[in-house]
Amino acid sequence: MHLAIANEKRSETRPKSISQYIENIHPILEENGIVTKLIEFEEKILEDEFDLIWAPGLGNRRVPPIVMAMPHKSICTIHGINSLFDPLTVKGFGLRKGLGHFLWRKKIQRDWSNIENNIMHVISVSDLSKTEISKKMNININNITRIYNGIESDFFDLNKNNCGDYIIHVSQYSYVKNIPRLIAAYEIFRKQHDMPLRIVSINAPEMAVPEGCTIIRDALTRSEIAELLSRAHVMFMPSIEETFCLPVLEAMAARVPVVTSLGTGAAEVAGDGAVLVDPLDVSAMAEGLTAAVVDKALRAVLVERARARAGSLTWRRSAEEHLALFRRLGSRL
């Protein structure tokens, strides 16, 4: 089988989670006999003959022209659509950036409206996002397959003592990461417990933080993230929305108890291996955080359940499900 892999627009920065996804799936496809070629966003014509086109980094990004031209042969992985449909607030961007963001997402919505009835297939990363994609993007749910992301094996070797020095949060900044409420919940927690909070949030704006809280705004390498997890006591990820959330899965593998949000893809990933809280209720967030920090019996249960859950979500399993889907769809042509 020959597979063309359509890249996103270079000016639309690829989140690290999507880079991890592609870096882990692509080699295993090739190991299993799939011949691949990367197609840059600007390319509108395929010079060689390909069985399928795969656009692995879509959602809050422009659809590659080659997919627009050949939707009947295209499979798109959609990682998230919150930026396309959530209410747009100028306050979050400023007038100029807000207008630019409005026009950008209108272009993406137009891309999908032009191909929604002709796209061959869509891959979602959770059952929650599968339902949202079908409903909001008007794509037949029978043409969407959920394939979970995976975890790299070396995360299972971290934090073997199940005890760390601080609470950690890891994300690429956006309003859905809920950082103002996260900090407010930590302030309540801090009144009774003296444990620091380290927020790793790429491109987070300047904001006031309480004593004990630090924000790291620079992009960290995978090994630097692993090092931080190896000394963390709790992962605090009370996002308003998540389609999957790799940092939650990494913490689960690394024996770091997780506090995350009800009704999100992160809760779906965690299963019964996390404390689940209402991300709009600061007091409930603080209570959940306190339990995960101080309740030793609860921590032991969470770690056991989370490790079992994480062990079932490997990149090889994910890649094999991609491979099976590509072969099944390719056989129809």
N, C-alpha and C positions, 0 to 999 in steps of 0.2 A: 504493500500500500504506500502511496505517495501523499504526503500531508504538507500543505502550505500553512505556515504559521504567520498570521497577520499581526504585526506589531501595532501598538497604539501610536498616537501622535506624539512626537518627541517633546513638544512643549507641555504636554499633560503629564506631570511627574508621576511615575509609577510607584505606588506605596511599596514598602519593603515586603509586606505580606504577599502581594501579588508576585513580586520578584521571586520570593521563596517558592511559591506555588509552581511557577514556570520552571525554575531551576531544578526542582525535584521531579516533576512529571516528565519533562522533555527527554532526559537521558534514558529513562526506563522505556519510553516508547521506542527509542532507537535501538535499545538492547533487544527489543522484541521484533525487530525487522521492519519498523515503520521508517521509511525514508522521508526526512523532513528538510524543508528549506524556509528560512526566515524571509518574510516579505515586508519591506518597509511601508510605512503608512501611505506614502505618496504614490506607490505603485498601483496602477489601475488595471493592468493587463498581466496575466500570467504567461510568461514566455514558454514554460514547460507544462507538461500535462500532469495534473494532480487529481487524485481521487476526491479529496476533501480539503476544505479550508477551515483552520481552527483559529479563532480570535480569542486568546486566553486571558485578556486583561480588561474586559469591558464592564460596563455598569455606568459609573460616573465619568465616562469618556466617550469621545467621538467614535463612531463606527468606521472602521477602515474602508476606503473606497472599494477595495476588491471584494469585501463582504457585501457592500451595497450593490455591486455589479453582479454578484453570483450568490445571492442568498440561499438558493436551492441546494448549494453544495457546502454551505457554511454552518459550522458549529461554534457557538459563542458561549464562553464562560462569563457569567455576570456575577460580580462579587458584591455589589451593593448598588442601591438606587436611591438612597436617602437624599442625596444632593439634587436629584432631579424632581422630586415630588414634595419634599417637606416645604413648609412655608418659608419664603425668602424674606429675611429681615435685613434691611440696609444697615441697621445698627451693628450687625456682625461683620460687615465688610467696609462700611463707609459708602458714600454716594457713588463714587466713580467705580470702585471695585464691585459694589453691589449691582450696578447696571451691567457691568461686564459679565458678572456671574449669571445674571438673568438671561442675557443674550446667549451665553455659552450653553446653558442647560436647555434653552429653547432649541438650539441647533441639534443637541443630542436627542431630544424628544422627537424632533422632525426626522432625524435619521431612522429611528425605530418605527415611526409611523409609516415610513416608506417601505419597510421590509417585514413588518410584524406578521403579515399573513403568508409570507414566502420563506421565512427563515427555516432552514432544515431542522435545527435542534438547538436547545439552550441547556447549559449545565449550570445548576445552582449549587451553592456550597452548604445549604441547610434546607430542611423542609419548610422552615419559616420563610426563607427568601424565595423558595419555589412558589409558594402561595402568593406572595407579594408581587413577584415578577408577572405571574399569570394575570393577577387582578389589575395591577397598575399599568402594565405594558401591553395588555390585550393579546397575550400569547397563549395559545391552547396549552393547558397544563399537561396534556398527553405528549407534548413536544418538549417537555422539560424533564431532565433527569437530575436528581440530587446525588452529588458525589462529595463526600466530606473531604476537607483538607487533611493533612497528616502531620506527624511529629517526627523530628529527627531523633535517632536512638540515643545520642549522647546526652540529651536532657534527662534521661532516666538515671544518669550517674551523678546528678547534682544533689546537694543538700541532703546527704545521707543521714544526718542527725535529726532531720525534721525540726530544726530550730534555727531561727535567724535573728538578726539584730534590728530589723526595720520592716515597715509596711512598704510595699512597692506597687506602683501603677506604671504601665507601659502602653503608650499609644502614639499615634500621629495626631496632632491636635485637630479637633473639630468640636463643634458645639455638642455633638451627640456623645462625646466622651464624658460630658457631665462634670467637668473638673470643678467648677464653682461649688456645686453641691457636694462633691467629694471632699473638698477642703472644709466646707461647713460641717460635714459629718465628722471629719477628723478633729475639728475644734471641740466638738462635744466629747468625743472619745478622749481627747488629750486632757480634759479636766480630771479624769480619774486614772489615766494610764500614761506612763512616760515612755512611749515608743516612737521613734522618728518615722516620718513619711517621706519617701523619695518618689517623686513624680518624674518619670521620663516621658516627655511630651514634645515631640519634634515640632518646632515652630510655634510653641505656645506663646501667647502675648504676655507682656509684663502684667503682673497682678500682685496684690498684697497676699502674703501667706503668713500663717501663724508660726509661732516658735515651734521648732521641731520639724518643719516642712521645708524641703528644698525641691526646686524644679530644675531638671536637666533638659535643656532645649535643643541640644545638638543631636544629630543622628549618631547612634552608637552601632558598632559592629555586632555581628551575631555573637562573637565570643565575649564582648563586653556585656551584652544582655545576659548571657549565660552566667557570667561572673556575678552580676547583681542578683540573679535568681538564686545562686548557690548560697547566698547569705541572707535571703529574705525570709521573713516570718509569715507573712500573709500577702497574697495578691489581691488588691482592691480594685475592681473593675466594674463599677456600677453605671455602665453606659445606658443612655436612653435608648439607643438602637445598636444592634450588632447583627451582622449576617452570619458570622462564624466566630472570629476572635482567636487568632493564633496565640497571643500572649497567655490567655487562659489555659489553653491546651498545654503550652510549654510549662506553665506553673504546675499543672496537675501532674505532669510527668516528673517534675523536679521535686516532688513532695512538699510543695508550698500550698497550704490551704487557700482556697479561692472564695472571695465574696464577689458575686456578680448579680446581674439584674434579671428579674422575672420577665418572661415574655419576650426574650431576645434569642438570637442565634447562639449567644454565649451560654445561656441556660440550657439550650438544646444540646450543645457540645458537652457541657459539664454533667448533664444527667443528674444523678443523686450524689454527685461528688463535689458539691459546692454549697455554700450558704447563699440563698437567693433572697434579694431584697427589692423593694419598690424603689426605682431610681428617682422618683419624684418626691419621696418622703425622707427628708434628711435624718429625722430621728430614727426611722427604721434602718437606714443605712448605718448609722452609728451603732445601733444595737447589734446588727449583723456583724459588723467589724469587731466589736468587743467580744462577741462569742467566739469568733474565729481566732482571736488573739489569745484569750485567757482560758478557754474551756479545753483542757487537755484531752478529755475523752472524746469530745466532738472532733478535735483536730485529728486524732488517730483514725476515727471512722472516715473522715473526709479524705485523708491521705490514702487509705486502703481502697476506697471506692474510686477515687480519682485516678490512681495508678492503673487500676484494672480497666477503666474507661479509656485512658490515654493509650494503653497497650493495644487496644483494638483499632486505633486510628493512626496507621502508619502511612508514610508517603508511598511505599510500595503497594499497599492495598489500594490507595487512591489511584495510583498510576495504572494498576491492573484493571480497575473499573473503567478508567478512561479508554484503555486499550480495547476492552470488550465492547464499549459503546461505539468507538470509531469503526471497529470491524463490522459490527452489526449494521451501522448506518451505511458504511461503504458497500456492503453487499446488496443494498437496495438499488444502487445506481446501475 
